[in-house]
Amino acid sequence: MKNIKEVERLNGVRVIVRLDLNVPVQNNNVIDDFRIKKSLPLIEYLYKKGAQLILISHIETKDNPTLEPIAKHLKTLGIDCFFEKNYKKVLSSKNRIILLENLRNNEGEKKNDKKFARELASLGDIYVNEAFPVSHREHASVCAITEFIPSYAGFQFQEEVKHLSSAFNPEHPFLFILGGAKFETKLPLIEKFMSIADRIFVGGALANNFFKEQGKDIGDSLVSKENFNLKKFLDTNKILLPIDSIMKDGIIFDAGMETVELLKKEIDKAKFILWNGPLGAYETGYRASTLQLAEILEEATSKGSKTILGGGDTIATISELNLQDKFTFVSTGGGAMLDFLAKGTLPGIEALEKSKY
């Protein structure tokens, strides 16, 4: 991938910057700006170089899926951007930083439509992908646009690829901590890292599938109906599971304190730790074990272990504890992080690599 820093002259150049500004908004106010702040170094770099920035993104909210609250929030962070709903006015605008309205208002975005991509490309001179979290999607602003305009990777995008790639050739002992609920999305990671990691701890509702395989009574706990033939993983002795649980009405909601202690012992031995997903039903308030895990990993990082974290609930956890800068690397990606770890690439990466410009 070409790095935006390879472009020597940016003064007066119109730069289309694909960001992922799909952050939680309540009452028209941003409530978690982790991803937004990760985009600031690139925005500030391009601005100082004299470029005109056309920021593009999508947002998905229940009520009013508009990026207007994001524009307002960017101003509180020192980015004086002009919010523009009409794409056709961009070429005549003299504003140095323009944020366009939600890309997904155009049906061509999700369809990776070349006509829509060409329209987007016509707004600028060069394109920069700084939206790693959405680069597992074959969308027009991620993939097709690179066919019509010189295309580059942004700062955070390259950091994501660099740090996540280190999991393919890590220091050992390597501990992979995998939580969450969607077993179908996490199974490829277990398969991929069985030959790389020394230990894989499976927590959250994911663990229920292994408990079921072992014949344990999990009551009415969340579990995938599909048979994944998990015995082959259990037979390797690499898989670690919770040894106690917090239960209510016959449902497992969280890992217990003995499990947290087990994890601490494994973390103390590890030189490289990769963590994705909560250990309990985080969104319904069962967060104790996940919060403790974050604090244990922060301590391990301070002692020299390499720690890489990612996932929506994982980021929410460290944000609550104000530990965003206390780990080796925190990925902005959710599904993109999982796909990259499983496959070693993403459609957005391949589009940049294949760009003819």
C-alpha positions as CSV (number, residue, x, y, z in Angstrom):
1,M,0.0,0.0,0.0
2,K,1.1,3.5,-0.7
3,N,1.5,5.8,2.3
4,I,0.0,9.3,2.0
5,K,3.4,10.7,3.2
6,E,4.7,9.6,-0.2
7,V,2.9,12.6,-1.7
8,E,5.4,15.4,-1.6
9,R,3.1,18.3,-2.6
10,L,-0.3,18.7,-1.0
11,N,-0.7,22.4,-1.0
12,G,-4.0,23.2,-2.8
13,V,-4.7,19.5,-3.4
14,R,-8.2,18.2,-2.8
15,V,-7.9,15.1,-0.6
16,I,-10.9,12.8,-0.2
17,V,-10.5,11.1,3.3
18,R,-12.6,8.0,4.0
19,L,-13.0,7.9,7.8
20,D,-15.1,5.7,10.1
21,L,-17.1,8.2,12.1
22,N,-19.8,5.7,12.9
23,V,-19.7,6.4,16.6
24,P,-22.5,6.2,19.3
25,V,-24.7,9.4,19.4
26,Q,-27.4,10.2,21.9
27,N,-29.5,13.4,21.8
28,N,-27.3,14.7,19.0
29,N,-24.2,14.3,21.1
30,V,-21.2,12.0,20.6
31,I,-20.8,9.7,23.6
32,D,-17.7,7.8,22.6
33,D,-15.1,9.6,20.3
34,F,-12.3,7.0,20.4
35,R,-12.4,6.5,16.6
36,I,-12.8,10.2,15.9
37,K,-9.7,11.0,17.9
38,K,-7.7,8.3,16.1
39,S,-8.4,10.2,12.8
40,L,-7.1,13.6,14.1
41,P,-3.4,13.1,13.3
42,L,-4.1,12.5,9.6
43,I,-6.6,15.5,9.4
44,E,-4.1,17.8,11.1
45,Y,-1.2,16.6,8.9
46,L,-3.1,17.2,5.7
47,Y,-4.4,20.6,6.8
48,K,-0.9,21.8,7.8
49,K,0.3,20.7,4.3
50,G,-2.2,23.0,2.7
51,A,-4.7,20.4,1.4
52,Q,-8.4,20.9,1.1
53,L,-10.0,17.9,2.9
54,I,-13.3,16.3,1.9
55,L,-14.1,14.0,4.7
56,I,-16.5,11.1,3.9
57,S,-18.0,8.5,6.2
58,H,-21.2,6.6,7.1
59,I,-23.1,6.5,10.3
60,E,-25.9,4.1,11.5
61,T,-28.1,5.4,14.3
62,K,-31.7,4.3,15.1
63,D,-33.3,7.8,14.9
64,N,-31.5,10.2,12.6
65,P,-28.5,8.7,10.7
66,T,-26.8,12.0,10.0
67,L,-23.2,13.1,10.4
68,E,-24.1,16.6,11.6
69,P,-23.5,15.8,15.3
70,I,-20.0,14.5,14.3
71,A,-19.3,17.8,12.6
72,K,-20.3,19.6,15.8
73,H,-18.1,17.3,17.8
74,L,-15.1,17.7,15.5
75,K,-15.2,21.5,16.2
76,T,-14.9,20.8,19.9
77,L,-11.7,18.9,19.1
78,G,-10.3,21.9,17.2
79,I,-11.3,20.8,13.7
80,D,-13.2,23.6,12.0
81,C,-15.1,21.6,9.4
82,F,-18.1,22.6,7.3
83,F,-20.9,20.2,7.1
84,E,-22.3,19.8,3.6
85,K,-25.3,17.7,2.6
86,N,-25.1,18.4,-1.1
87,Y,-22.2,16.7,-2.7
88,K,-22.5,18.8,-5.8
89,K,-21.5,22.0,-3.9
90,V,-18.1,20.6,-2.9
91,L,-16.2,21.6,-6.0
92,S,-17.2,25.2,-5.6
93,S,-16.6,25.3,-1.8
94,K,-13.7,27.3,-0.4
95,N,-13.9,25.6,3.0
96,R,-10.7,23.9,3.9
97,I,-12.3,21.0,5.7
98,I,-15.7,19.7,4.5
99,L,-17.6,16.8,6.1
100,L,-20.1,15.2,3.7
101,E,-23.4,13.7,4.7
102,N,-23.8,10.0,5.4
103,L,-22.5,7.9,2.5
104,R,-25.2,5.3,3.1
105,N,-27.9,7.7,2.1
106,N,-26.9,6.6,-1.4
107,E,-27.8,3.0,-2.2
108,G,-24.7,2.8,-4.4
109,E,-22.4,2.8,-1.4
110,K,-23.2,-0.7,-0.1
111,K,-23.5,-2.0,-3.6
112,N,-19.9,-1.0,-4.4
113,D,-21.4,0.8,-7.3
114,K,-18.8,2.1,-9.8
115,K,-21.0,5.0,-10.9
116,F,-21.3,6.3,-7.3
117,A,-17.6,5.7,-6.7
118,R,-16.7,7.7,-9.8
119,E,-18.9,10.6,-8.5
120,L,-17.1,10.5,-5.2
121,A,-13.7,10.4,-6.9
122,S,-14.6,13.4,-9.0
123,L,-14.7,15.5,-5.8
124,G,-11.0,15.3,-5.2
125,D,-7.5,14.8,-6.6
126,I,-6.4,11.9,-4.4
127,Y,-8.0,9.5,-2.0
128,V,-6.9,8.3,1.5
129,N,-8.4,5.3,3.3
130,E,-8.3,6.0,7.1
131,A,-11.3,3.8,7.8
132,F,-9.9,0.5,8.8
133,P,-13.0,-0.5,10.8
134,V,-15.1,-0.6,7.6
135,S,-12.5,-2.0,5.3
136,H,-13.8,-5.5,5.5
137,R,-16.8,-4.2,3.5
138,E,-16.8,-4.1,-0.3
139,H,-18.4,-0.6,-0.4
140,A,-18.0,2.1,-3.0
141,S,-16.1,4.5,-0.8
142,V,-13.7,1.7,0.3
143,C,-13.1,-0.3,-2.8
144,A,-14.5,0.9,-6.1
145,I,-13.3,4.5,-5.6
146,T,-9.6,3.3,-5.8
147,E,-10.2,2.5,-9.5
148,F,-10.7,6.2,-10.4
149,I,-8.2,8.2,-8.3
150,P,-4.7,7.9,-6.9
151,S,-5.2,6.1,-3.6
152,Y,-3.2,5.9,-0.3
153,A,-3.4,4.4,3.2
154,G,-3.8,6.8,6.1
155,F,-1.7,6.8,9.4
156,Q,-4.1,4.8,11.6
157,F,-4.8,2.4,8.7
158,Q,-1.2,1.5,8.4
159,E,-0.8,1.2,12.2
160,E,-3.7,-1.3,12.3
161,V,-2.1,-3.5,9.6
162,K,1.3,-3.3,11.2
163,H,0.2,-4.2,14.8
164,L,-2.4,-6.8,14.0
165,S,0.1,-8.5,11.6
166,S,2.4,-9.0,14.6
167,A,0.0,-11.6,15.9
168,F,1.0,-13.9,13.0
169,N,4.6,-14.1,14.2
170,P,4.4,-13.2,17.9
171,E,6.7,-13.5,20.8
172,H,6.0,-16.5,23.0
173,P,4.3,-17.4,25.2
174,F,1.3,-16.0,23.3
175,L,-2.1,-15.8,25.0
176,F,-5.2,-15.2,22.9
177,I,-8.2,-14.1,24.9
178,L,-11.5,-14.3,22.9
179,G,-14.8,-13.3,24.3
180,G,-18.2,-12.2,23.0
181,A,-21.3,-14.0,21.8
182,K,-21.2,-14.7,18.1
183,F,-19.5,-18.0,17.8
184,E,-19.7,-18.2,14.0
185,T,-17.6,-15.0,13.7
186,K,-15.0,-16.2,16.2
187,L,-14.6,-19.8,15.1
188,P,-12.2,-18.9,12.2
189,L,-9.9,-17.2,14.7
190,I,-9.8,-20.2,16.9
191,E,-9.0,-22.3,13.9
192,K,-6.3,-19.9,12.6
193,F,-4.5,-19.4,15.9
194,M,-4.5,-23.0,17.2
195,S,-1.2,-23.3,15.4
196,I,0.1,-19.9,16.5
197,A,-1.0,-19.2,20.1
198,D,0.3,-21.2,23.1
199,R,-3.1,-20.7,24.9
200,I,-6.5,-19.6,23.8
201,F,-8.9,-18.5,26.5
202,V,-12.5,-18.7,25.3
203,G,-14.9,-16.6,27.4
204,G,-18.3,-14.9,27.2
205,A,-21.1,-16.8,25.6
206,L,-18.6,-18.4,23.3
207,A,-17.5,-20.6,26.1
208,N,-21.0,-22.1,26.4
209,N,-20.5,-23.9,23.1
210,F,-17.4,-25.7,24.6
211,F,-19.3,-26.4,27.8
212,K,-22.1,-28.0,25.7
213,E,-19.5,-30.1,23.9
214,Q,-18.1,-31.3,27.3
215,G,-21.6,-32.3,28.4
216,K,-22.0,-29.6,31.1
217,D,-25.3,-28.3,32.1
218,I,-25.6,-24.7,30.8
219,G,-29.3,-24.3,31.5
220,D,-30.8,-21.6,29.3
221,S,-27.6,-19.9,28.5
222,L,-26.9,-18.5,25.1
223,V,-25.4,-21.1,22.8
224,S,-25.1,-21.7,19.0
225,K,-27.4,-24.4,17.7
226,E,-24.9,-25.6,15.1
227,N,-22.5,-28.5,15.8
228,F,-19.0,-27.2,15.4
229,N,-17.2,-30.4,16.3
230,L,-15.3,-28.6,19.1
231,K,-13.8,-31.8,20.5
232,K,-10.8,-31.5,18.2
233,F,-9.9,-28.1,19.8
234,L,-10.4,-29.4,23.4
235,D,-8.1,-32.4,22.7
236,T,-5.2,-30.0,22.0
237,N,-5.1,-28.8,25.6
238,K,-4.6,-25.3,24.3
239,I,-8.1,-24.2,25.0
240,L,-8.8,-22.6,28.4
241,L,-12.4,-22.0,29.6
242,P,-13.9,-20.3,32.6
243,I,-13.7,-22.3,35.8
244,D,-16.6,-20.5,37.6
245,S,-19.5,-18.4,36.4
246,I,-22.0,-15.8,37.6
247,M,-25.4,-17.3,36.9
248,K,-29.0,-16.0,37.3
249,D,-32.2,-18.0,36.6
250,G,-30.2,-20.8,35.0
251,I,-28.3,-18.5,32.6
252,I,-24.6,-17.8,32.6
253,F,-24.0,-14.1,32.5
254,D,-20.3,-13.6,33.4
255,A,-17.1,-15.2,34.4
256,G,-16.4,-15.5,38.1
257,M,-13.4,-14.3,40.2
258,E,-11.7,-17.7,40.1
259,T,-11.6,-17.4,36.3
260,V,-10.2,-13.9,36.5
261,E,-7.4,-15.3,38.8
262,L,-6.7,-18.1,36.3
263,L,-6.4,-15.5,33.5
264,K,-4.1,-13.4,35.6
265,K,-1.7,-16.3,36.0
266,E,-1.7,-16.9,32.3
267,I,-1.2,-13.2,31.5
268,D,1.7,-13.1,34.0
269,K,3.5,-15.8,32.0
270,A,2.7,-14.4,28.5
271,K,4.9,-12.0,26.5
272,F,2.2,-11.4,23.8
273,I,-1.5,-11.0,24.6
274,L,-4.3,-10.5,22.0
275,W,-7.7,-9.7,23.4
276,N,-11.1,-9.3,21.6
277,G,-14.5,-9.5,23.2
278,P,-16.0,-9.2,26.7
279,L,-16.0,-12.1,29.3
280,G,-19.6,-11.6,30.1
281,A,-22.9,-10.0,29.0
282,Y,-21.4,-6.6,29.0
283,E,-24.3,-4.7,27.5
284,T,-26.7,-5.9,30.1
285,G,-24.5,-4.9,33.0
286,Y,-22.4,-7.9,33.7
287,R,-19.0,-6.2,33.3
288,A,-17.0,-7.0,36.5
289,S,-14.7,-9.7,35.0
290,T,-14.1,-7.7,31.8
291,L,-13.2,-4.5,33.7
292,Q,-10.8,-6.5,35.9
293,L,-9.2,-8.1,32.8
294,A,-8.5,-4.7,31.4
295,E,-6.8,-3.6,34.5
296,I,-4.7,-6.8,34.6
297,L,-3.6,-6.3,31.0
298,E,-2.7,-2.7,31.7
299,E,-0.4,-3.9,34.5
300,A,1.1,-6.5,32.2
301,T,1.8,-3.9,29.6
302,S,3.6,-1.7,32.2
303,K,5.8,-4.7,32.9
304,G,6.8,-5.2,29.3
305,S,4.3,-7.6,27.8
306,K,3.0,-6.7,24.3
307,T,-0.8,-6.2,24.4
308,I,-3.2,-5.7,21.5
309,L,-6.9,-5.1,22.1
310,G,-9.9,-4.5,19.9
311,G,-13.7,-4.8,19.5
312,G,-16.6,-2.5,20.5
313,D,-17.2,-3.7,24.0
314,T,-13.4,-4.0,24.6
315,I,-12.9,-0.4,23.6
316,A,-15.9,0.6,25.8
317,T,-14.3,-1.1,28.7
318,I,-10.9,0.6,28.5
319,S,-12.7,4.0,27.8
320,E,-14.7,3.6,31.0
321,L,-11.4,3.0,32.9
322,N,-9.6,5.7,31.0
323,L,-6.9,3.3,29.9
324,Q,-7.0,4.0,26.1
325,D,-3.3,4.8,26.0
326,K,-2.1,2.1,28.4
327,F,-1.7,-0.8,26.0
328,T,0.7,-1.5,23.1
329,F,-2.1,-1.0,20.6
330,V,-5.8,-0.6,20.6
331,S,-7.5,-1.4,17.3
332,T,-10.4,0.7,16.1
333,G,-11.8,-2.3,14.2
334,G,-14.5,-4.7,15.3
335,G,-15.5,-7.0,12.4
336,A,-12.5,-5.7,10.4
337,M,-10.1,-6.7,13.2
338,L,-11.6,-10.2,13.3
339,D,-11.5,-10.6,9.5
340,F,-8.0,-9.3,9.2
341,L,-6.8,-11.7,11.9
342,A,-8.6,-14.6,10.2
343,K,-7.6,-13.9,6.6
344,G,-4.5,-11.6,6.8
345,T,-6.1,-9.1,4.4
346,L,-9.3,-7.1,3.8
347,P,-11.1,-5.9,0.7
348,G,-10.0,-2.3,1.5
349,I,-6.4,-3.4,1.7
350,E,-6.6,-5.3,-1.6
351,A,-8.2,-2.3,-3.3
352,L,-5.4,0.0,-2.3
353,E,-2.8,-2.6,-3.4
354,K,-4.5,-3.1,-6.8
355,S,-5.0,0.6,-7.5
356,K,-3.5,1.5,-10.9
357,Y,-2.8,5.1,-10.0
